[in-house]
Amino acid sequence: MAPTRIILDTDLSMGAGADVDDGFALALAHADPDIQLDLITTVNGNTDVESATILTGVLLDRLGIHDVPLVHGSATPIMHTDLHRTPAPHVLALRDTARPCTPGYAPVAIVEHILAHPGEITVVAIGPLTNIALALLLEPRIKSAMKELVIMGGIFLGTMYSRAKPGEFNVFSDPEAARAVLRSGIPQRWIGLDCTLQVRLTMADAEQLQSSPSEFAAFAGDATIKYIDHQAVRLPGRLPKPDSIPMHDPLAVAVVSRPDLCEYKDMAVSVITGDGEARGVMIADRLETPSPPAPNCRVAVSVNADGFRSHFLSLIQKL
């Protein structure tokens, strides 16, 4: 079978001493022979959108990806246009050496690419859903032209660990965009924290990568060790001390070619918007009552963690 063609929409921050899983997701999409990476778009989320674009360009150079367009996207959430962030000096210092982005604006590029290839493009959204919601507003025809939308986001069977962030980060960062997507009718598969927290890269895995003959794997192992150490500082109340990190975004990429890694359940999902105490909380109806609502998405409810780990490590070490 031909590889699945994807657009990867990311808020990548790997390479600046920050979260590493967006970078691993991009690397996995590149390494997987059953995925064809057509377009990469950036969005405000883990970091500001300009930093995400610069750091994605740096990583593309490191991976030797020169022919996939990279398009800059939304700088703020839909409703909070006042929340515009700018790059840190150490990221700006990388701009002249990073692969430059392609002219354009991500929501427009997403629309154009999907309509040019109807029924062929899967969008993998591993950041806030701002670009996807804006693409829907620009051209509703993508609802039927998109093959599938795979989303890393949400928590459906549990709760978050902090009242300060009641919703999962990607949804919490732009719940209005998540609501627009959930109401769109696009075929969508949500890979949430219920599963992503179970797929982890340990310190031993990181050290294995660090000693790999693959230049990228060695870099990634080093970045992972630093991030595991950083987690102990960021979450001082979490005991025992973290010795692993979850691979949130790589799991969303992995299930494109390996949907069998997760078990899914149809659900009717909504999200709480606004700035209240429950911002970004997902309300998931599991369709178990006598008169359930119509489902609007498929949700990953369990994961083969060992199967993911084998898939992920074997491909990353070939880069």
C-alpha positions as CSV (number, residue, x, y, z in Angstrom):
1,M,0.0,0.0,0.0
2,A,1.1,3.6,-0.7
3,P,2.2,5.6,2.4
4,T,-0.3,7.8,4.1
5,R,0.2,11.4,3.1
6,I,0.2,13.8,6.1
7,I,0.3,17.4,7.1
8,L,2.0,17.7,10.5
9,D,0.8,20.8,12.5
10,T,3.2,21.4,15.4
11,D,4.3,23.7,18.2
12,L,7.8,22.2,18.2
13,S,10.2,23.3,20.8
14,M,12.9,20.6,20.7
15,G,16.4,21.8,20.7
16,A,16.1,24.7,23.1
17,G,16.4,22.7,26.3
18,A,12.6,22.2,26.2
19,D,10.0,19.5,25.7
20,V,11.3,16.9,23.2
21,D,8.2,15.0,22.1
22,D,7.2,17.3,19.2
23,G,10.7,16.8,17.7
24,F,10.4,13.1,18.1
25,A,7.0,13.1,16.4
26,L,8.5,14.9,13.4
27,A,11.5,12.5,13.3
28,L,9.1,9.5,13.5
29,A,7.0,10.8,10.6
30,H,10.2,11.2,8.6
31,A,11.5,7.7,9.6
32,D,8.3,5.7,9.0
33,P,8.2,4.3,5.5
34,D,4.4,4.1,5.7
35,I,4.1,7.9,6.1
36,Q,4.7,10.5,3.5
37,L,5.3,14.0,5.0
38,D,3.8,16.5,2.6
39,L,3.7,19.7,4.6
40,I,4.7,21.0,8.1
41,T,2.9,23.9,9.7
42,T,3.6,25.6,13.0
43,V,1.4,27.0,15.7
44,N,1.6,28.9,19.0
45,G,1.6,26.5,21.9
46,N,4.6,24.9,23.7
47,T,6.4,28.0,22.6
48,D,5.6,31.1,20.4
49,V,5.0,30.4,16.8
50,E,8.2,32.1,15.6
51,S,10.3,30.0,17.9
52,A,8.4,26.9,16.8
53,T,9.2,27.8,13.2
54,I,12.9,28.5,13.8
55,L,13.3,25.3,15.8
56,T,11.5,23.2,13.3
57,G,13.8,24.6,10.6
58,V,16.8,23.6,12.7
59,L,15.5,20.1,13.2
60,L,14.7,19.7,9.5
61,D,18.3,20.5,8.7
62,R,19.5,18.0,11.3
63,L,17.2,15.4,9.8
64,G,18.2,16.2,6.2
65,I,14.6,17.1,5.2
66,H,15.0,19.8,2.5
67,D,12.0,19.4,0.2
68,V,9.0,19.4,2.6
69,P,7.4,22.9,2.9
70,L,7.4,24.5,6.3
71,V,4.8,27.2,6.8
72,H,4.4,29.6,9.7
73,G,1.0,29.6,11.4
74,S,-1.2,31.3,14.0
75,A,0.6,33.4,16.6
76,T,-2.2,33.5,19.2
77,P,-5.3,31.5,20.3
78,I,-8.5,32.4,18.4
79,M,-10.1,34.4,21.2
80,H,-7.0,35.8,22.9
81,T,-5.2,37.8,20.2
82,D,-3.6,39.7,23.0
83,L,-1.5,36.7,24.0
84,H,1.2,37.3,21.5
85,R,4.7,35.9,22.5
86,T,8.1,36.6,21.1
87,P,11.2,34.3,20.8
88,A,13.9,34.2,23.5
89,P,17.3,35.6,22.5
90,H,18.9,32.1,22.3
91,V,16.2,31.0,19.8
92,L,16.5,34.1,17.7
93,A,20.3,33.5,17.5
94,L,19.5,30.3,15.5
95,R,17.3,32.0,12.9
96,D,20.0,32.7,10.4
97,T,21.2,29.1,10.5
98,A,17.8,27.4,10.4
99,R,16.1,26.3,7.2
100,P,13.9,29.2,6.2
101,C,10.1,28.7,6.1
102,T,8.1,28.7,2.9
103,P,6.1,31.9,2.2
104,G,2.5,31.8,3.2
105,Y,0.2,31.2,6.2
106,A,-0.5,27.8,7.7
107,P,-4.3,27.7,7.6
108,V,-4.3,28.8,3.9
109,A,-1.6,26.2,3.1
110,I,-3.6,23.5,4.8
111,V,-6.7,24.4,2.9
112,E,-4.9,24.5,-0.5
113,H,-3.1,21.2,0.0
114,I,-6.2,19.3,1.1
115,L,-8.3,20.6,-1.7
116,A,-5.6,19.9,-4.2
117,H,-5.6,16.2,-3.1
118,P,-9.1,15.4,-1.9
119,G,-9.5,12.3,0.1
120,E,-5.8,11.7,0.3
121,I,-4.5,13.9,3.2
122,T,-4.5,13.1,6.9
123,V,-3.8,16.0,9.2
124,V,-1.8,15.2,12.4
125,A,-2.3,18.0,14.9
126,I,0.1,17.8,17.8
127,G,-0.3,21.4,19.1
128,P,-3.3,23.6,19.8
129,L,-6.0,23.4,17.1
130,T,-5.9,27.0,16.1
131,N,-4.6,26.5,12.6
132,I,-7.1,23.7,11.9
133,A,-10.1,25.8,13.2
134,L,-9.0,28.8,11.1
135,A,-8.6,26.5,8.0
136,L,-12.2,25.4,8.6
137,L,-13.4,29.0,8.8
138,L,-11.6,29.8,5.6
139,E,-12.9,26.9,3.6
140,P,-15.5,24.5,5.0
141,R,-15.1,22.2,2.1
142,I,-12.1,20.6,3.8
143,K,-14.5,18.9,6.1
144,S,-15.3,16.4,3.4
145,A,-12.0,16.6,1.5
146,M,-9.7,15.7,4.5
147,K,-9.1,11.9,4.8
148,E,-8.8,12.1,8.6
149,L,-7.7,14.4,11.4
150,V,-5.6,12.7,14.1
151,I,-5.2,14.9,17.2
152,M,-2.9,14.7,20.2
153,G,-5.0,16.3,22.8
154,G,-7.5,15.9,25.6
155,I,-8.1,13.7,28.6
156,F,-11.3,11.7,28.5
157,L,-11.2,9.1,31.3
158,G,-9.5,11.1,34.0
159,T,-8.5,14.6,35.2
160,M,-5.5,16.8,35.2
161,Y,-3.0,17.1,38.0
162,S,-3.4,20.9,38.6
163,R,-6.3,23.3,39.1
164,A,-4.2,25.9,37.3
165,K,-4.5,23.9,34.1
166,P,-7.7,21.9,34.3
167,G,-7.6,20.9,30.7
168,E,-5.0,19.0,28.7
169,F,-2.4,21.5,27.4
170,N,-3.2,21.6,23.7
171,V,-7.0,21.9,24.4
172,F,-6.5,24.3,27.3
173,S,-4.3,26.6,25.1
174,D,-7.2,27.2,22.6
175,P,-10.4,25.5,23.7
176,E,-12.4,27.6,21.3
177,A,-10.5,26.1,18.4
178,A,-11.0,22.6,19.9
179,R,-14.8,23.2,20.1
180,A,-14.8,24.3,16.4
181,V,-13.0,21.2,15.4
182,L,-15.3,18.9,17.5
183,R,-18.4,20.5,15.9
184,S,-17.0,20.3,12.3
185,G,-18.0,16.8,11.3
186,I,-14.4,16.0,10.1
187,P,-13.5,12.3,10.7
188,Q,-11.3,12.7,13.8
189,R,-9.3,10.5,16.1
190,W,-8.2,11.9,19.5
191,I,-5.1,10.5,21.1
192,G,-5.3,11.9,24.7
193,L,-3.4,11.7,27.9
194,D,-5.3,8.5,28.9
195,C,-3.0,6.7,26.5
196,T,0.0,9.0,25.9
197,L,1.0,9.0,29.6
198,Q,1.4,5.3,29.3
199,V,4.0,5.4,26.5
200,R,7.2,6.6,28.0
201,L,10.9,7.1,27.2
202,T,13.0,6.1,30.2
203,M,16.4,7.3,31.2
204,A,17.8,3.9,30.1
205,D,16.1,4.4,26.7
206,A,17.6,7.9,26.5
207,E,21.1,6.5,27.3
208,Q,20.6,3.8,24.6
209,L,19.8,6.5,22.1
210,Q,22.7,8.7,23.3
211,S,25.1,5.9,22.5
212,S,23.6,5.1,19.1
213,P,25.7,5.4,16.0
214,S,22.9,7.5,14.5
215,E,23.8,11.1,14.8
216,F,20.2,12.1,15.3
217,A,19.5,9.4,17.8
218,A,22.5,10.5,19.8
219,F,21.3,14.1,19.8
220,A,17.8,13.0,20.8
221,G,19.1,10.9,23.6
222,D,21.1,13.8,25.0
223,A,18.0,16.1,24.7
224,T,15.8,13.5,26.5
225,I,18.2,13.1,29.4
226,K,18.3,16.9,29.9
227,Y,14.5,17.0,29.8
228,I,14.0,14.2,32.2
229,D,16.3,16.0,34.6
230,H,14.3,19.3,34.0
231,Q,11.1,17.5,34.9
232,A,12.3,17.0,38.5
233,V,12.8,20.7,38.8
234,R,9.5,21.6,37.2
235,L,7.5,19.2,39.3
236,P,9.2,19.2,42.7
237,G,6.1,17.7,44.4
238,R,6.0,14.7,42.1
239,L,7.3,11.6,43.9
240,P,9.2,9.4,43.1
241,K,11.5,11.7,41.1
242,P,10.6,11.3,37.4
243,D,12.9,9.0,35.5
244,S,11.0,8.9,32.2
245,I,8.9,11.2,30.0
246,P,5.7,10.5,28.0
247,M,5.8,10.4,24.3
248,H,2.5,12.3,23.7
249,D,3.1,13.5,20.1
250,P,5.0,10.5,18.7
251,L,2.0,8.3,19.6
252,A,-0.3,10.5,17.5
253,V,2.1,10.0,14.6
254,A,2.6,6.3,15.2
255,V,-1.1,5.5,15.0
256,V,-1.3,6.9,11.5
257,S,0.5,3.9,10.1
258,R,-0.1,1.6,13.2
259,P,-3.8,2.3,14.2
260,D,-3.7,-1.1,16.0
261,L,-1.4,0.4,18.7
262,C,-4.5,1.8,20.3
263,E,-8.1,0.7,21.0
264,Y,-10.7,3.3,20.2
265,K,-14.3,4.1,21.3
266,D,-16.8,6.3,19.6
267,M,-17.8,9.2,21.8
268,A,-19.7,12.5,21.8
269,V,-17.3,15.0,23.1
270,S,-17.6,18.7,24.0
271,V,-15.2,21.1,25.6
272,I,-15.6,23.9,28.1
273,T,-14.5,27.3,26.7
274,G,-13.9,30.7,28.2
275,D,-11.6,31.7,31.0
276,G,-13.3,30.0,33.9
277,E,-12.0,27.4,36.3
278,A,-12.9,24.5,34.0
279,R,-11.3,26.0,30.8
280,G,-10.4,23.2,28.4
281,V,-12.1,20.4,30.3
282,M,-13.4,17.7,27.9
283,I,-16.9,16.3,28.5
284,A,-17.0,12.8,27.0
285,D,-20.2,10.9,26.6
286,R,-19.3,7.2,26.1
287,L,-22.7,6.4,24.4
288,E,-23.7,3.9,27.2
289,T,-27.2,5.3,28.0
290,P,-30.5,4.2,26.3
291,S,-30.6,7.3,24.2
292,P,-27.1,8.4,23.6
293,P,-26.1,11.5,21.6
294,A,-24.6,11.2,18.2
295,P,-20.8,10.5,18.3
296,N,-18.5,13.2,16.9
297,C,-15.1,11.5,17.2
298,R,-13.1,8.4,18.0
299,V,-11.1,8.4,21.2
300,A,-8.1,6.2,22.1
301,V,-9.0,4.4,25.3
302,S,-6.1,1.9,25.7
303,V,-2.6,1.5,24.2
304,N,0.0,-1.2,23.5
305,A,2.8,0.6,25.2
306,D,5.4,-2.1,24.4
307,G,4.4,-2.2,20.8
308,F,4.8,1.6,20.5
309,R,8.2,1.5,22.2
310,S,9.5,-1.1,19.8
311,H,8.1,0.8,16.8
312,F,9.4,4.1,17.9
313,L,13.0,3.1,19.0
314,S,13.6,0.9,16.0
315,L,12.7,3.7,13.5
316,I,14.4,6.5,15.4
317,Q,17.7,4.7,15.5
318,K,17.7,4.3,11.7
319,L,17.9,8.1,11.2
